Amino acid sequence: MLISTEIGIRGNSLPVTQEYMTNFIERGSQGFAVFSYGSVGNREGEINQAGEFFKNFMAMVTANEDIIWPGLPGSGENISITATYGEGKVSCLHNGNDATLGILHFPDDISDSVKERRTDIPVQIIVQDEGEYSIDVFKDGKLVASNKEKLTSGKGKVIFIDLSNKEAAFIKVTKQ
């Protein structure tokens, strides 16, 4: 049985809608449904800004389903992903100890009264099991970086993600 939670795009700002979707994913929920009642496009079928936003966020969800749907909240015993900048937060799900998905977001900046700012966000990845890992970064619905790295037990690897405090990025780390 699927018990989903509804999230409305109409009436919510895009950062608020994004935060709701992130909250459900980070908790390992069974799913969510987004209702729009025409707020993502016009009668001619042209997608607007809200539609593009939703399409891009869901493209990142789809690209990471292998961790999201069976995933458990937290980083597991092997892979840790954390943000080390301002109000940035990395919410993690893990699928066993060899795959973790971190969602970098800014839960305290979703209000319209908080100004949008863009910067390089340092994200730290630490593993307990030495080996080769794949690190994939997704933004705006696309894979924007993919690297294989030899990571040493207990030592961190810092990557930088150019991001606005009104956006989210997905960071997928898998042991090869």
ROKOLDREN-543938 format. One record per atom (N, C-alpha, C, O, CB): x, y, z; residue in one letter. Coordinates in steps of 0.2 Angstrom, whole numbers, padded with zeros to 4 digits, always signed. Glycine has a CB too. Layout:
! ROKOLDREN-543938
XYZa;...
***
This chain:
! ROKOLDREN-543938
+0004-0006+0000m;+0000+0000+0000m;+0004+0006+0000m;+0009+0007+0004m;-0005+0000+0006m;+0003+0011-0004l;+0007+0017-0005l;+0003+0023-0001l;-0003+0024-0003l;+0008+0019-0012l;+0006+0026+0004i;+0002+0031+0007i;+0007+0037+0005i;+0012+0038+0008i;+0002+0030+0015i;+0004+0042+0001s;+0008+0047-0002s;+0006+0054+0002s;+0000+0054+0004s;+0008+0048-0009s;+0010+0059+0001t;+0008+0065+0004t;+0007+0070-0002t;+0012+0070-0007t;+0014+0068+0009t;+0002+0074-0002e;+0001+0079-0007e;+0005+0085-0006e;+0005+0088+0000e;-0006+0080-0008e;+0008+0088-0011i;+0012+0094-0011i;+0009+0099-0016i;+0008+0097-0022i;+0019+0093-0012i;+0007+0105-0015g;+0004+0109-0020g;+0009+0114-0022g;+0013+0117-0018g;-0002+0113-0017g;+0009+0115-0029i;+0014+0120-0032i;+0010+0127-0032i;+0013+0132-0030i;+0016+0118-0039i;+0004+0127-0033r;+0000+0133-0033r;-0001+0136-0026r;-0003+0132-0021r;-0007+0132-0036r;+0001+0142-0025g;+0000+0145-0018g;+0007+0144-0014g;+0007+0148-0009g;-0005+0141-0014g;+0011+0140-0016n;+0018+0140-0013n;+0023+0142-0017n;+0023+0142-0023n;+0019+0133-0011n;+0028+0146-0014s;+0034+0148-0019s;+0038+0141-0021s;+0037+0136-0018s;+0039+0153-0015s;+0042+0142-0026l;+0046+0136-0028l;+0050+0134-0023l;+0051+0128-0022l;+0049+0138-0035l;+0054+0138-0019p;+0058+0135-0014p;+0055+0132-0008p;+0057+0127-0006p;+0062+0141-0011p;+0048+0134-0007v;+0044+0130-0002v;+0042+0123-0005v;+0043+0118-0001v;+0038+0134+0000v;+0040+0123-0011t;+0038+0117-0014t;+0044+0112-0014t;+0044+0106-0012t;+0035+0118-0021t;+0050+0115-0016q;+0056+0111-0016q;+0058+0108-0009q;+0060+0102-0008q;+0062+0115-0019q;+0057+0112-0004e;+0059+0110+0003e;+0054+0104+0005e;+0056+0100+0008e;+0058+0116+0008e;+0047+0105+0003y;+0042+0100+0005y;+0044+0093+0002y;+0045+0088+0005y;+0035+0102+0003y;+0046+0093-0005m;+0048+0087-0008m;+0054+0084-0005m;+0055+0078-0004m;+0049+0088-0016m;+0059+0088-0003t;+0066+0086+0000t;+0064+0083+0006t;+0067+0078+0008t;+0070+0092+0000t;+0060+0086+0010n;+0058+0083+0017n;+0055+0076+0016n;+0057+0072+0021n;+0053+0088+0020n;+0051+0075+0012f;+0048+0068+0011f;+0053+0063+0009f;+0053+0058+0011f;+0042+0068+0006f;+0058+0065+0004i;+0063+0061+0002i;+0068+0059+0008i;+0070+0054+0009i;+0067+0064-0004i;+0070+0065+0012e;+0075+0064+0017e;+0072+0059+0022e;+0076+0056+0026e;+0077+0070+0020e;+0066+0059+0023r;+0063+0054+0028r;+0062+0047+0026r;+0060+0043+0030r;+0056+0057+0031r;+0064+0046+0020g;+0063+0039+0017g;+0055+0038+0016g;+0053+0032+0017g;+0066+0034+0022g;+0051+0043+0015s;+0044+0042+0014s;+0042+0037+0008s;+0047+0036+0004s;+0040+0048+0013s;+0036+0035+0008q;+0034+0030+0003q;+0033+0034-0004q;+0033+0031-0009q;+0028+0027+0005q;+0032+0040-0003g;+0031+0044-0010g;+0027+0051-0008g;+0025+0052-0003g;+0027+0040-0015g;+0027+0055-0014f;+0023+0061-0013f;+0020+0062-0020f;+0022+0060-0025f;+0028+0067-0011f;+0015+0066-0020a;+0011+0068-0026a;+0011+0075-0026a;+0009+0078-0021a;+0004+0064-0026a;+0012+0078-0032v;+0012+0085-0033v;+0006+0087-0037v;+0005+0084-0042v;+0018+0088-0036v;+0001+0091-0034f;-0004+0093-0038f;-0003+0101-0040f;+0000+0105-0037f;-0011+0093-0034f;-0005+0102-0046s;-0004+0109-0049s;-0010+0112-0051s;-0011+0119-0051s;+0001+0108-0054s;-0015+0109-0054y;-0021+0112-0056y;-0020+0117-0061y;-0023+0123-0061y;-0026+0115-0050y;-0015+0116-0066g;-0014+0120-0071g;-0009+0126-0070g;-0007+0130-0074g;-0020+0124-0073g;-0006+0125-0064s;-0001+0130-0062s;+0006+0129-0065s;+0011+0133-0064s;+0000+0131-0055s;+0007+0124-0069v;+0014+0122-0072v;+0014+0123-0079v;+0019+0122-0082v;+0016+0115-0070v;+0009+0126-0082g;+0009+0127-0089g;+0002+0131-0091g;-0002+0132-0087g;+0009+0120-0093g;+0002+0132-0098n;-0004+0136-0100n;-0009+0131-0104n;-0007+0125-0105n;-0002+0142-0104n;-0014+0133-0106r;-0019+0129-0110r;-0016+0126-0116r;-0019+0121-0119r;-0025+0133-0111r;-0011+0129-0119e;-0008+0127-0125e;-0003+0121-0124e;+0000+0119-0128e;-0005+0133-0129e;-0002+0120-0117g;+0003+0115-0116g;+0010+0117-0115g;+0015+0113-0114g;+0003+0109-0121g;+0011+0124-0115e;+0018+0126-0114e;+0020+0126-0107e;+0016+0129-0103e;+0019+0133-0117e;+0025+0124-0105i;+0027+0123-0098i;+0030+0130-0096i;+0034+0133-0099i;+0033+0118-0097i;+0028+0132-0090n;+0030+0139-0087n;+0036+0137-0082n;+0039+0132-0081n;+0025+0143-0083n;+0038+0143-0078q;+0044+0142-0073q;+0042+0137-0068q;+0047+0133-0067q;+0045+0149-0070q;+0036+0136-0066a;+0035+0131-0061a;+0035+0124-0064a;+0038+0120-0060a;+0028+0132-0058a;+0033+0124-0070g;+0033+0117-0073g;+0040+0115-0075g;+0042+0109-0074g;+0030+0117-0080g;+0045+0120-0077e;+0052+0118-0078e;+0055+0116-0071e;+0059+0111-0071e;+0055+0124-0081e;+0054+0120-0066f;+0056+0118-0059f;+0054+0111-0057f;+0059+0107-0055f;+0054+0123-0054f;+0048+0110-0058f;+0046+0103-0056f;+0049+0097-0060f;+0051+0092-0058f;+0038+0102-0056f;+0049+0099-0067k;+0052+0094-0071k;+0059+0093-0070k;+0062+0087-0070k;+0051+0096-0079k;+0063+0098-0068n;+0070+0097-0066n;+0071+0093-0060n;+0075+0089-0059n;+0073+0104-0066n;+0067+0095-0055f;+0068+0092-0048f;+0066+0084-0049f;+0070+0080-0046f;+0063+0095-0043f;+0061+0083-0053m;+0059+0076-0054m;+0064+0072-0058m;+0065+0066-0057m;+0052+0075-0057m;+0067+0075-0062a;+0073+0072-0066a;+0078+0070-0062a;+0081+0064-0063a;+0075+0077-0072a;+0080+0074-0057m;+0085+0072-0052m;+0083+0066-0047m;+0086+0062-0046m;+0087+0078-0047m;+0076+0066-0045v;+0073+0061-0042v;+0074+0054-0046v;+0076+0049-0043v;+0066+0062-0040v;+0072+0055-0052t;+0072+0049-0056t;+0079+0046-0057t;+0080+0040-0057t;+0069+0050-0063t;+0084+0050-0058a;+0091+0048-0059a;+0094+0045-0053a;+0099+0042-0053a;+0095+0054-0061a;+0090+0046-0047n;+0093+0043-0041n;+0088+0038-0037n;+0089+0037-0031n;+0095+0049-0036n;+0083+0036-0041e;+0079+0031-0038e;+0082+0025-0035e;+0079+0022-0030e;+0074+0029-0044e;+0088+0023-0038d;+0091+0017-0035d;+0093+0018-0028d;+0094+0013-0024d;+0097+0015-0039d;+0093+0024-0025i;+0094+0025-0018i;+0088+0028-0015i;+0087+0026-0009i;+0100+0030-0017i;+0084+0032-0018i;+0079+0035-0015i;+0073+0030-0013i;+0071+0030-0007i;+0075+0040-0020i;+0071+0026-0017w;+0065+0022-0015w;+0067+0016-0010w;+0063+0015-0006w;+0062+0018-0022w;+0073+0013-0011p;+0074+0008-0005p;+0078+0011+0000p;+0080+0008+0005p;+0078+0002-0008p;+0080+0017+0000g;+0084+0021+0005g;+0081+0022+0011g;+0075+0022+0013g;+0086+0027+0002g;+0086+0022+0016l;+0084+0023+0023l;+0088+0030+0025l;+0093+0032+0023l;+0087+0018+0028l;+0084+0034+0029p;+0087+0040+0031p;+0094+0040+0035p;+0095+0035+0038p;+0082+0044+0036p;+0098+0045+0033g;+0105+0045+0036g;+0110+0042+0031g;+0108+0040+0026g;+0105+0040+0042g;+0116+0043+0033s;+0122+0041+0029s;+0124+0034+0029s;+0129+0032+0026s;+0127+0046+0030s;+0122+0030+0033g;+0124+0023+0034g;+0131+0023+0038g;+0133+0028+0041g;+0125+0020+0027g;+0134+0017+0038e;+0140+0017+0042e;+0146+0018+0038e;+0152+0019+0041e;+0140+0010+0044e;+0146+0019+0031n;+0152+0020+0027n;+0153+0027+0024n;+0158+0030+0026n;+0152+0015+0022n;+0148+0030+0021i;+0148+0036+0017i;+0145+0042+0021i;+0139+0041+0022i;+0146+0035+0010i;+0148+0047+0022s;+0145+0053+0025s;+0146+0059+0020s;+0151+0060+0018s;+0149+0055+0032s;+0141+0063+0019i;+0141+0069+0015i;+0138+0074+0019i;+0132+0074+0022i;+0136+0068+0009i;+0142+0080+0020t;+0140+0085+0024t;+0142+0092+0021t;+0146+0092+0017t;+0143+0085+0031t;+0138+0097+0022a;+0139+0104+0020a;+0143+0108+0025a;+0141+0107+0031a;+0133+0108+0018a;+0147+0112+0023t;+0151+0116+0028t;+0151+0123+0027t;+0155+0127+0028t;+0158+0114+0028t;+0145+0125+0025y;+0144+0132+0023y;+0137+0135+0025y;+0132+0132+0023y;+0144+0133+0015y;+0137+0140+0029g;+0131+0144+0031g;+0125+0140+0033g;+0126+0135+0037g;+0129+0148+0025g;+0120+0141+0030e;+0114+0137+0032e;+0112+0131+0027e;+0107+0128+0028e;+0108+0142+0031e;+0117+0129+0023g;+0117+0123+0019g;+0116+0117+0023g;+0119+0116+0028g;+0123+0123+0014g;+0112+0113+0021k;+0111+0106+0025k;+0111+0101+0019k;+0108+0101+0014k;+0104+0106+0029k;+0114+0095+0021v;+0114+0089+0017v;+0110+0084+0020v;+0112+0081+0025v;+0121+0087+0015v;+0104+0082+0017s;+0100+0077+0020s;+0102+0071+0016s;+0102+0071+0010s;+0092+0079+0019s;+0103+0065+0020c;+0106+0059+0016c;+0101+0053+0017c;+0097+0053+0022c;+0112+0057+0020c;+0101+0049+0012l;+0098+0043+0012l;+0103+0038+0010l;+0108+0039+0006l;+0092+0042+0007l;+0103+0032+0013h;+0108+0027+0010h;+0104+0020+0009h;+0099+0019+0011h;+0113+0025+0016h;+0107+0017+0004n;+0105+0010+0002n;+0111+0005+0003n;+0115+0004-0001n;+0103+0010-0006n;+0111+0003+0009g;+0116-0001+0011g;+0122+0003+0013g;+0121+0009+0014g;+0118-0007+0006g;+0128+0000+0014n;+0134+0005+0016n;+0138+0007+0010n;+0143+0011+0011n;+0138+0001+0020n;+0136+0005+0004d;+0140+0007-0002d;+0137+0012-0007d;+0139+0013-0012d;+0142+0001-0006d;+0131+0015-0005a;+0128+0020-0009a;+0124+0025-0004a;+0120+0023+0000a;+0123+0017-0014a;+0126+0031-0005t;+0122+0037-0001t;+0121+0042-0006t;+0125+0044-0010t;+0127+0039+0005t;+0115+0045-0005l;+0113+0051-0009l;+0112+0057-0004l;+0108+0056+0001l;+0106+0050-0013l;+0115+0062-0005g;+0114+0068-0001g;+0111+0073-0005g;+0112+0075-0011g;+0121+0071+0001g;+0106+0077-0002i;+0102+0082-0005i;+0104+0089-0002i;+0103+0090+0004i;+0094+0081-0005i;+0108+0093-0005l;+0110+0099-0003l;+0105+0104-0004l;+0103+0106-0009l;+0117+0102-0006l;+0102+0107+0002h;+0097+0112+0002h;+0098+0117+0007h;+0102+0116+0012h;+0090+0108+0002h;+0093+0122+0007f;+0094+0128+0012f;+0087+0129+0016f;+0083+0133+0014f;+0096+0134+0009f;+0085+0124+0020p;+0079+0125+0023p;+0077+0131+0027p;+0071+0133+0027p;+0078+0119+0028p;+0082+0135+0029d;+0081+0141+0033d;+0080+0147+0028d;+0079+0153+0030d;+0086+0143+0038d;+0081+0146+0021d;+0081+0152+0017d;+0075+0152+0012d;+0076+0155+0007d;+0088+0151+0013d;+0070+0148+0013i;+0065+0147+0008i;+0060+0153+0008i;+0056+0154+0004i;+0061+0141+0010i;+0060+0157+0013s;+0055+0163+0014s;+0057+0168+0008s;+0063+0169+0006s;+0056+0166+0021s;+0052+0171+0006d;+0053+0176+0001d;+0057+0182+0004d;+0060+0186+0000d;+0046+0179-0002d;+0057+0183+0010s;+0061+0188+0013s;+0068+0187+0013s;+0072+0192+0014s;+0058+0190+0020s;+0070+0181+0012v;+0077+0180+0012v;+0080+0181+0004v;+0077+0178+0000v;+0079+0172+0014v;+0085+0185+0003k;+0087+0186-0003k;+0091+0180-0006k;+0094+0176-0003k;+0092+0192-0003k;+0090+0179-0013e;+0094+0174-0016e;+0101+0176-0017e;+0103+0182-0019e;+0091+0173-0023e;+0105+0171-0015r;+0113+0172-0016r;+0116+0166-0019r;+0113+0160-0018r;+0116+0174-0010r;+0121+0167-0023r;+0124+0161-0026r;+0131+0161-0024r;+0135+0166-0024r;+0123+0161-0034r;+0134+0155-0023t;+0141+0154-0021t;+0143+0147-0022t;+0139+0142-0023t;+0142+0156-0014t;+0149+0146-0022d;+0152+0139-0022d;+0151+0136-0015d;+0154+0139-0010d;+0160+0139-0024d;+0148+0131-0014i;+0146+0127-0007i;+0151+0122-0007i;+0151+0117-0011i;+0139+0125-0007i;+0155+0122-0001p;+0160+0116+0000p;+0156+0110+0003p;+0152+0111+0008p;+0166+0118+0005p;+0156+0104+0000v;+0153+0098+0003v;+0158+0093+0004v;+0162+0092+0000v;+0148+0096-0003v;+0158+0090+0010q;+0163+0086+0012q;+0160+0078+0012q;+0155+0077+0014q;+0166+0087+0019q;+0164+0074+0009i;+0163+0067+0008i;+0168+0063+0012i;+0174+0064+0011i;+0162+0065+0001i;+0166+0059+0017i;+0170+0055+0021i;+0168+0048+0020i;+0162+0046+0021i;+0171+0057+0028i;+0173+0043+0019v;+0171+0036+0019v;+0175+0032+0025v;+0180+0035+0027v;+0173+0033+0012v;+0172+0027+0027q;+0176+0023+0032q;+0179+0017+0029q;+0184+0014+0031q;+0171+0020+0037q;+0177+0015+0023d;+0179+0009+0019d;+0183+0012+0013d;+0180+0014+0008d;+0174+0004+0017d;+0190+0011+0013e;+0194+0014+0008e;+0193+0010+0001e;+0191+0004+0001e;+0202+0013+0010e;+0193+0014-0004g;+0192+0011-0011g;+0190+0016-0016g;+0191+0022-0015g;+0186+0006-0010g;+0188+0014-0022e;+0186+0018-0027e;+0179+0020-0027e;+0175+0015-0026e;+0188+0015-0034e;+0177+0026-0027y;+0170+0029-0027y;+0168+0033-0033y;+0172+0036-0036y;+0169+0032-0020y;+0162+0032-0035s;+0159+0037-0040s;+0156+0043-0036s;+0152+0041-0032s;+0155+0033-0045s;+0157+0049-0038i;+0154+0055-0036i;+0150+0058-0041i;+0153+0061-0046i;+0159+0059-0032i;+0144+0058-0041d;+0139+0062-0046d;+0136+0067-0043d;+0133+0067-0038d;+0134+0056-0049d;+0136+0073-0046v;+0132+0079-0044v;+0127+0081-0049v;+0128+0081-0055v;+0137+0085-0043v;+0121+0082-0047f;+0115+0084-0051f;+0112+0091-0049f;+0111+0092-0043f;+0109+0078-0050f;+0111+0095-0054k;+0108+0102-0053k;+0104+0103-0059k;+0105+0101-0064k;+0114+0107-0052k;+0098+0107-0057d;+0094+0109-0063d;+0092+0103-0067d;+0091+0104-0073d;+0097+0114-0067d;+0091+0097-0064g;+0088+0091-0068g;+0093+0088-0072g;+0091+0083-0075g;+0083+0094-0072g;+0100+0090-0071k;+0105+0086-0075k;+0111+0084-0071k;+0112+0087-0066k;+0107+0091-0081k;+0114+0079-0074l;+0121+0077-0071l;+0126+0082-0073l;+0127+0083-0079l;+0123+0070-0073l;+0129+0086-0068v;+0133+0091-0070v;+0141+0089-0069v;+0145+0093-0071v;+0132+0097-0066v;+0142+0084-0065a;+0149+0082-0063a;+0148+0074-0061a;+0144+0072-0058a;+0152+0086-0057a;+0153+0071-0064s;+0154+0064-0062s;+0161+0062-0062s;+0165+0063-0067s;+0150+0059-0068s;+0164+0060-0056n;+0171+0058-0056n;+0171+0051-0052n;+0167+0050-0048n;+0174+0063-0052n;+0177+0048-0053k;+0179+0042-0049k;+0185+0044-0045k;+0189+0047-0048k;+0180+0036-0054k;+0184+0043-0039e;+0190+0045-0034e;+0192+0039-0030e;+0188+0035-0028e;+0187+0051-0030e;+0198+0039-0029k;+0201+0034-0024k;+0200+0038-0017k;+0204+0043-0016k;+0208+0032-0025k;+0196+0035-0012l;+0195+0038-0006l;+0198+0034+0000l;+0198+0028+0000l;+0188+0040-0004l;+0202+0038+0004t;+0205+0034+0010t;+0201+0034+0016t;+0197+0039+0017t;+0212+0038+0011t;+0201+0029+0020s;+0197+0028+0026s;+0198+0034+0031s;+0204+0036+0033s;+0198+0022+0029s;+0192+0038+0033g;+0193+0043+0038g;+0195+0050+0035g;+0195+0054+0039g;+0197+0041+0043g;+0197+0050+0029k;+0200+0056+0026k;+0194+0059+0022k;+0191+0055+0018k;+0206+0055+0022k;+0193+0066+0022g;+0188+0069+0018g;+0190+0071+0011g;+0196+0072+0010g;+0186+0075+0022g;+0185+0071+0007k;+0186+0074+0000k;+0181+0080+0000k;+0175+0079+0001k;+0185+0069-0005k;+0183+0086-0002v;+0179+0092-0002v;+0178+0093-0010v;+0182+0094-0014v;+0182+0098+0001v;+0171+0094-0011i;+0169+0096-0018i;+0166+0102-0017i;+0163+0104-0012i;+0165+0090-0022i;+0166+0106-0023f;+0162+0113-0022f;+0157+0113-0027f;+0157+0111-0033f;+0167+0119-0024f;+0151+0115-0025i;+0145+0115-0029i;+0142+0122-0030i;+0140+0125-0025i;+0139+0110-0027i;+0142+0125-0036d;+0140+0132-0037d;+0132+0131-0037d;+0129+0128-0041d;+0142+0135-0044d;+0129+0135-0032l;+0122+0134-0030l;+0119+0140-0027l;+0123+0144-0023l;+0121+0128-0026l;+0113+0141-0029s;+0109+0147-0025s;+0106+0144-0019s;+0105+0138-0019s;+0104+0150-0030s;+0105+0148-0014n;+0102+0146-0008n;+0094+0145-0009n;+0091+0143-0004n;+0103+0151-0003n;+0092+0145-0015k;+0085+0144-0017k;+0084+0137-0021k;+0079+0136-0023k;+0082+0150-0020k;+0090+0134-0022e;+0090+0128-0026e;+0092+0122-0022e;+0094+0123-0016e;+0095+0129-0032e;+0092+0116-0025a;+0095+0110-0022a;+0099+0107-0027a;+0098+0107-0033a;+0089+0106-0020a;+0104+0103-0024a;+0108+0099-0028a;+0108+0092-0025a;+0108+0091-0019a;+0115+0101-0029a;+0109+0087-0029f;+0109+0080-0027f;+0116+0077-0028f;+0119+0078-0033f;+0104+0075-0031f;+0119+0074-0023i;+0126+0072-0023i;+0125+0064-0021i;+0123+0062-0016i;+0131+0075-0018i;+0127+0060-0026k;+0127+0053-0026k;+0134+0050-0025k;+0138+0051-0030k;+0123+0050-0032k;+0135+0046-0020v;+0142+0043-0019v;+0141+0036-0019v;+0137+0033-0014v;+0145+0046-0013v;+0144+0032-0023t;+0143+0025-0023t;+0150+0021-0023t;+0155+0024-0027t;+0139+0022-0029t;+0151+0016-0019k;+0157+0012-0020k;+0157+0008-0026k;+0152+0005-0027k;+0158+0008-0013k;+0163+0008-0029q;+0164+0004-0036q;+0166-0003-0034q;+0167-0007-0039q;+0168+0008-0041q;
***
